Amino acid sequence: MRKAYELHVDDVKTVHAESADCVLVPWPGRPLTSGERRKWSPT
């Protein structure tokens, strides 16, 4: 299984569309968008 920061942005959007409980982990150098920030829930 790939780590969250290795997922492509389209994969991340797809995961969130399917699971609101999914935790988004931004990869190095990429800021969170406003939409992603609302979904962010640190572990």
C-alpha distance matrix in Angstrom:
0.0 3.8 6.6 9.2 11.7 10.0 10.1 13.4 16.1 16.4 12.9 13.7 17.0 15.8 13.5 16.6 18.9 17.1 16.7 19.2 17.7 14.5 14.8 15.0 14.5 16.5 15.7 18.7 21.8 21.0 23.0 22.3 24.3 26.7 24.8 21.5 23.7 24.9 21.5 20.5 20.4 19.7 18.1
3.8 0.0 3.8 6.4 8.2 6.2 6.8 10.3 13.2 14.1 10.9 11.5 15.1 14.6 12.7 15.6 18.1 17.2 16.7 18.8 17.6 14.0 13.7 12.9 11.9 13.3 12.2 15.2 18.2 17.4 19.7 19.3 21.5 24.1 22.5 19.2 21.4 23.1 19.9 18.7 19.1 18.3 17.4
6.6 3.8 0.0 3.8 5.6 5.4 6.9 10.6 12.8 14.5 11.6 11.1 14.8 15.1 12.8 15.0 18.1 17.5 16.4 17.8 16.2 12.6 11.3 10.5 8.8 10.4 9.5 12.4 15.7 15.1 17.1 16.7 19.3 21.9 20.7 17.1 18.8 20.7 17.7 16.0 16.3 15.1 14.2
9.2 6.4 3.8 0.0 3.8 5.3 5.4 8.8 10.0 12.0 9.5 7.9 11.6 12.5 10.3 11.8 15.1 15.1 14.0 14.9 13.8 10.1 8.5 6.9 5.6 7.4 7.5 11.0 13.9 12.5 14.1 13.2 15.7 18.2 16.9 13.3 15.1 17.1 14.2 12.6 13.4 12.8 12.8
11.7 8.2 5.6 3.8 0.0 3.8 5.5 8.1 9.3 12.3 10.7 9.2 12.8 14.4 12.9 14.1 17.4 18.0 17.1 17.7 16.8 13.1 11.0 8.4 5.8 5.5 4.1 7.5 10.4 9.5 11.7 11.9 14.7 17.6 17.0 13.5 15.1 17.7 15.5 13.6 14.9 13.9 14.5
10.0 6.2 5.4 5.3 3.8 0.0 3.8 6.5 9.2 11.5 9.7 9.7 13.3 14.3 13.3 15.3 18.1 18.4 18.1 19.4 18.8 15.0 13.6 11.2 9.3 8.9 6.8 9.7 12.2 11.6 14.4 14.7 17.1 20.3 19.4 16.1 18.2 20.7 18.3 16.9 18.2 17.4 17.6
10.1 6.8 6.9 5.4 5.5 3.8 0.0 3.8 6.4 8.1 5.9 6.4 9.9 10.6 9.9 12.2 14.6 15.1 15.3 16.8 16.8 13.0 12.4 10.0 9.4 9.2 8.4 11.8 13.8 12.1 14.4 14.0 15.6 18.7 17.2 14.2 16.9 19.0 16.4 15.7 17.4 17.4 17.9
13.4 10.3 10.6 8.8 8.1 6.5 3.8 0.0 3.8 5.4 5.2 6.4 8.9 10.0 10.7 12.7 14.4 15.6 16.5 17.9 18.6 15.0 14.6 11.7 11.5 10.3 9.6 12.6 13.6 11.5 13.9 13.6 14.5 17.7 16.3 14.0 17.1 19.2 17.0 16.9 19.3 19.7 20.7
16.1 13.2 12.8 10.0 9.3 9.2 6.4 3.8 0.0 3.8 5.4 5.1 6.3 8.7 9.9 10.8 12.4 14.5 15.3 16.1 17.3 14.1 13.6 10.4 10.9 9.4 9.8 12.8 13.1 10.1 11.7 10.8 11.1 14.2 12.8 10.8 14.1 16.1 14.4 14.7 17.6 18.6 20.2
16.4 14.1 14.5 12.0 12.3 11.5 8.1 5.4 3.8 0.0 3.8 5.4 5.1 6.2 8.6 10.0 10.6 12.5 14.2 15.6 17.3 14.4 14.9 12.4 13.7 12.8 13.4 16.6 16.9 13.9 15.2 13.8 13.4 16.0 13.8 12.5 16.1 17.4 15.5 16.6 19.3 20.7 22.1
12.9 10.9 11.6 9.5 10.7 9.7 5.9 5.2 5.4 3.8 0.0 3.8 5.5 5.1 6.1 8.7 9.8 10.7 12.1 14.0 15.2 12.0 12.8 10.8 12.2 12.3 12.9 16.4 17.6 14.9 16.3 14.8 15.1 17.5 15.1 13.1 16.5 17.6 15.0 15.8 17.9 19.1 19.9
13.7 11.5 11.1 7.9 9.2 9.7 6.4 6.4 5.1 5.4 3.8 0.0 3.8 5.4 5.1 6.3 8.6 10.0 10.4 11.5 12.5 9.3 9.6 7.3 9.1 9.5 11.0 14.7 15.8 12.8 13.6 11.6 12.1 14.3 11.9 9.5 12.9 14.0 11.4 12.0 14.3 15.7 16.8
17.0 15.1 14.8 11.6 12.8 13.3 9.9 8.9 6.3 5.1 5.5 3.8 0.0 3.8 5.5 5.2 6.2 8.7 10.0 10.7 12.8 10.4 11.4 9.4 11.9 12.0 14.0 17.4 17.9 14.5 14.6 12.1 11.4 13.1 10.1 8.9 12.6 13.1 10.8 12.6 15.3 17.4 19.0
15.8 14.6 15.1 12.5 14.4 14.3 10.6 10.0 8.7 6.2 5.1 5.4 3.8 0.0 3.8 5.5 5.1 6.4 8.7 10.6 12.8 10.6 12.5 11.4 14.1 14.8 16.4 20.0 20.9 17.7 18.2 15.8 15.2 16.6 13.4 12.2 15.9 15.9 13.2 15.1 17.1 19.3 20.2
13.5 12.7 12.8 10.3 12.9 13.3 9.9 10.7 9.9 8.6 6.1 5.1 5.5 3.8 0.0 3.8 5.4 5.2 6.0 8.3 9.6 7.1 9.4 9.1 11.9 13.5 15.4 19.2 20.7 17.7 18.0 15.4 15.6 16.9 13.7 11.8 15.0 14.9 11.6 13.0 14.4 16.4 16.9
16.6 15.6 15.0 11.8 14.1 15.3 12.2 12.7 10.8 10.0 8.7 6.3 5.2 5.5 3.8 0.0 3.8 5.3 5.0 5.6 7.8 6.2 8.3 8.1 11.6 13.2 15.8 19.4 20.6 17.3 16.8 13.7 13.4 14.0 10.6 9.1 12.1 11.4 8.3 10.4 12.2 14.8 15.9
18.9 18.1 18.1 15.1 17.4 18.1 14.6 14.4 12.4 10.6 9.8 8.6 6.2 5.1 5.4 3.8 0.0 3.8 5.8 6.9 10.1 9.4 12.0 11.9 15.3 16.5 19.1 22.6 23.5 20.0 19.5 16.4 15.4 15.6 11.9 11.5 14.6 13.5 10.8 13.6 15.4 18.3 19.4
17.1 17.2 17.5 15.1 18.0 18.4 15.1 15.6 14.5 12.5 10.7 10.0 8.7 6.4 5.2 5.3 3.8 0.0 3.8 6.7 9.1 8.6 12.0 12.8 16.2 18.0 20.3 24.1 25.4 22.2 22.0 19.0 18.5 18.8 15.2 14.2 17.1 15.9 12.7 15.1 16.1 18.7 19.1
16.7 16.7 16.4 14.0 17.1 18.1 15.3 16.5 15.3 14.2 12.1 10.4 10.0 8.7 6.0 5.0 5.8 3.8 0.0 3.8 5.3 5.5 9.2 10.8 14.3 16.8 19.4 23.1 24.7 21.7 21.2 18.0 18.0 18.0 14.6 13.2 15.5 14.1 10.6 12.6 12.9 15.5 15.7
19.2 18.8 17.8 14.9 17.7 19.4 16.8 17.9 16.1 15.6 14.0 11.5 10.7 10.6 8.3 5.6 6.9 6.7 3.8 0.0 3.8 5.5 8.3 10.1 13.8 16.2 19.3 22.8 24.1 21.0 19.8 16.3 16.2 15.6 12.4 11.2 12.8 10.9 7.6 10.0 10.3 13.5 14.3
17.7 17.6 16.2 13.8 16.8 18.8 16.8 18.6 17.3 17.3 15.2 12.5 12.8 12.8 9.6 7.8 10.1 9.1 5.3 3.8 0.0 3.8 6.4 9.4 12.7 15.7 18.8 22.1 23.9 21.2 20.2 17.0 17.6 17.3 14.5 12.5 13.6 12.1 8.5 9.5 8.5 11.2 11.2
14.5 14.0 12.6 10.1 13.1 15.0 13.0 15.0 14.1 14.4 12.0 9.3 10.4 10.6 7.1 6.2 9.4 8.6 5.5 5.5 3.8 0.0 3.8 6.4 9.6 12.6 15.3 18.8 20.9 18.3 17.8 14.8 15.9 16.4 13.7 11.1 12.7 12.2 8.4 8.7 8.5 10.4 10.5
14.8 13.7 11.3 8.5 11.0 13.6 12.4 14.6 13.6 14.9 12.8 9.6 11.4 12.5 9.4 8.3 12.0 12.0 9.2 8.3 6.4 3.8 0.0 3.8 6.4 9.7 12.7 15.9 18.0 15.7 15.0 12.4 14.2 14.9 13.0 9.7 10.6 11.0 7.5 6.2 5.9 7.1 7.7
15.0 12.9 10.5 6.9 8.4 11.2 10.0 11.7 10.4 12.4 10.8 7.3 9.4 11.4 9.1 8.1 11.9 12.8 10.8 10.1 9.4 6.4 3.8 0.0 3.8 6.3 9.5 12.8 14.6 12.0 11.6 9.1 11.1 12.5 11.0 7.4 8.8 10.3 7.4 5.9 7.5 8.4 10.0
14.5 11.9 8.8 5.6 5.8 9.3 9.4 11.5 10.9 13.7 12.2 9.1 11.9 14.1 11.9 11.6 15.3 16.2 14.3 13.8 12.7 9.6 6.4 3.8 0.0 3.8 6.4 9.5 11.8 10.0 10.2 8.9 11.9 14.0 13.4 9.6 10.3 12.7 10.5 8.0 9.2 8.5 9.9
16.5 13.3 10.4 7.4 5.5 8.9 9.2 10.3 9.4 12.8 12.3 9.5 12.0 14.8 13.5 13.2 16.5 18.0 16.8 16.2 15.7 12.6 9.7 6.3 3.8 0.0 3.8 6.6 8.3 6.2 6.9 6.6 9.9 12.7 12.7 9.2 10.1 13.2 11.8 9.7 11.8 11.3 13.2
15.7 12.2 9.5 7.5 4.1 6.8 8.4 9.6 9.8 13.4 12.9 11.0 14.0 16.4 15.4 15.8 19.1 20.3 19.4 19.3 18.8 15.3 12.7 9.5 6.4 3.8 0.0 3.8 6.4 5.8 8.3 9.4 12.6 15.8 16.0 12.7 13.7 17.0 15.5 13.4 15.3 14.2 15.6
18.7 15.2 12.4 11.0 7.5 9.7 11.8 12.6 12.8 16.6 16.4 14.7 17.4 20.0 19.2 19.4 22.6 24.1 23.1 22.8 22.1 18.8 15.9 12.8 9.5 6.6 3.8 0.0 3.8 5.6 8.3 10.7 14.0 17.2 18.2 15.2 15.5 19.1 18.2 15.8 17.6 16.0 17.6
21.8 18.2 15.7 13.9 10.4 12.2 13.8 13.6 13.1 16.9 17.6 15.8 17.9 20.9 20.7 20.6 23.5 25.4 24.7 24.1 23.9 20.9 18.0 14.6 11.8 8.3 6.4 3.8 0.0 3.8 6.6 9.9 12.7 16.0 17.6 15.1 15.4 19.1 18.9 16.8 19.2 18.1 20.2
21.0 17.4 15.1 12.5 9.5 11.6 12.1 11.5 10.1 13.9 14.9 12.8 14.5 17.7 17.7 17.3 20.0 22.2 21.7 21.0 21.2 18.3 15.7 12.0 10.0 6.2 5.8 5.6 3.8 0.0 3.8 6.7 9.2 12.7 14.0 11.6 12.4 16.0 15.8 14.2 17.0 16.6 19.0
23.0 19.7 17.1 14.1 11.7 14.4 14.4 13.9 11.7 15.2 16.3 13.6 14.6 18.2 18.0 16.8 19.5 22.0 21.2 19.8 20.2 17.8 15.0 11.6 10.2 6.9 8.3 8.3 6.6 3.8 0.0 3.8 6.5 9.5 11.5 9.5 9.4 13.1 13.7 12.1 15.2 15.1 18.1
22.3 19.3 16.7 13.2 11.9 14.7 14.0 13.6 10.8 13.8 14.8 11.6 12.1 15.8 15.4 13.7 16.4 19.0 18.0 16.3 17.0 14.8 12.4 9.1 8.9 6.6 9.4 10.7 9.9 6.7 3.8 0.0 3.8 6.5 7.9 5.7 5.8 9.5 10.0 8.9 12.3 13.1 16.2
24.3 21.5 19.3 15.7 14.7 17.1 15.6 14.5 11.1 13.4 15.1 12.1 11.4 15.2 15.6 13.4 15.4 18.5 18.0 16.2 17.6 15.9 14.2 11.1 11.9 9.9 12.6 14.0 12.7 9.2 6.5 3.8 0.0 3.8 5.4 5.1 6.0 8.8 10.0 10.3 14.0 15.6 18.9
26.7 24.1 21.9 18.2 17.6 20.3 18.7 17.7 14.2 16.0 17.5 14.3 13.1 16.6 16.9 14.0 15.6 18.8 18.0 15.6 17.3 16.4 14.9 12.5 14.0 12.7 15.8 17.2 16.0 12.7 9.5 6.5 3.8 0.0 3.8 5.5 5.0 6.5 9.0 9.9 13.5 15.7 19.2
24.8 22.5 20.7 16.9 17.0 19.4 17.2 16.3 12.8 13.8 15.1 11.9 10.1 13.4 13.7 10.6 11.9 15.2 14.6 12.4 14.5 13.7 13.0 11.0 13.4 12.7 16.0 18.2 17.6 14.0 11.5 7.9 5.4 3.8 0.0 3.8 5.4 5.4 6.8 9.0 12.6 15.3 18.4
21.5 19.2 17.1 13.3 13.5 16.1 14.2 14.0 10.8 12.5 13.1 9.5 8.9 12.2 11.8 9.1 11.5 14.2 13.2 11.2 12.5 11.1 9.7 7.4 9.6 9.2 12.7 15.2 15.1 11.6 9.5 5.7 5.1 5.5 3.8 0.0 3.8 5.4 5.1 6.2 9.9 12.2 15.2
23.7 21.4 18.8 15.1 15.1 18.2 16.9 17.1 14.1 16.1 16.5 12.9 12.6 15.9 15.0 12.1 14.6 17.1 15.5 12.8 13.6 12.7 10.6 8.8 10.3 10.1 13.7 15.5 15.4 12.4 9.4 5.8 6.0 5.0 5.4 3.8 0.0 3.8 5.4 5.0 8.6 10.7 14.2
24.9 23.1 20.7 17.1 17.7 20.7 19.0 19.2 16.1 17.4 17.6 14.0 13.1 15.9 14.9 11.4 13.5 15.9 14.1 10.9 12.1 12.2 11.0 10.3 12.7 13.2 17.0 19.1 19.1 16.0 13.1 9.5 8.8 6.5 5.4 5.4 3.8 0.0 3.8 5.6 8.5 11.6 14.8
21.5 19.9 17.7 14.2 15.5 18.3 16.4 17.0 14.4 15.5 15.0 11.4 10.8 13.2 11.6 8.3 10.8 12.7 10.6 7.6 8.5 8.4 7.5 7.4 10.5 11.8 15.5 18.2 18.9 15.8 13.7 10.0 10.0 9.0 6.8 5.1 5.4 3.8 0.0 3.8 6.4 9.8 12.5
20.5 18.7 16.0 12.6 13.6 16.9 15.7 16.9 14.7 16.6 15.8 12.0 12.6 15.1 13.0 10.4 13.6 15.1 12.6 10.0 9.5 8.7 6.2 5.9 8.0 9.7 13.4 15.8 16.8 14.2 12.1 8.9 10.3 9.9 9.0 6.2 5.0 5.6 3.8 0.0 3.8 6.4 9.5
20.4 19.1 16.3 13.4 14.9 18.2 17.4 19.3 17.6 19.3 17.9 14.3 15.3 17.1 14.4 12.2 15.4 16.1 12.9 10.3 8.5 8.5 5.9 7.5 9.2 11.8 15.3 17.6 19.2 17.0 15.2 12.3 14.0 13.5 12.6 9.9 8.6 8.5 6.4 3.8 0.0 3.8 6.5
19.7 18.3 15.1 12.8 13.9 17.4 17.4 19.7 18.6 20.7 19.1 15.7 17.4 19.3 16.4 14.8 18.3 18.7 15.5 13.5 11.2 10.4 7.1 8.4 8.5 11.3 14.2 16.0 18.1 16.6 15.1 13.1 15.6 15.7 15.3 12.2 10.7 11.6 9.8 6.4 3.8 0.0 3.8
18.1 17.4 14.2 12.8 14.5 17.6 17.9 20.7 20.2 22.1 19.9 16.8 19.0 20.2 16.9 15.9 19.4 19.1 15.7 14.3 11.2 10.5 7.7 10.0 9.9 13.2 15.6 17.6 20.2 19.0 18.1 16.2 18.9 19.2 18.4 15.2 14.2 14.8 12.5 9.5 6.5 3.8 0.0
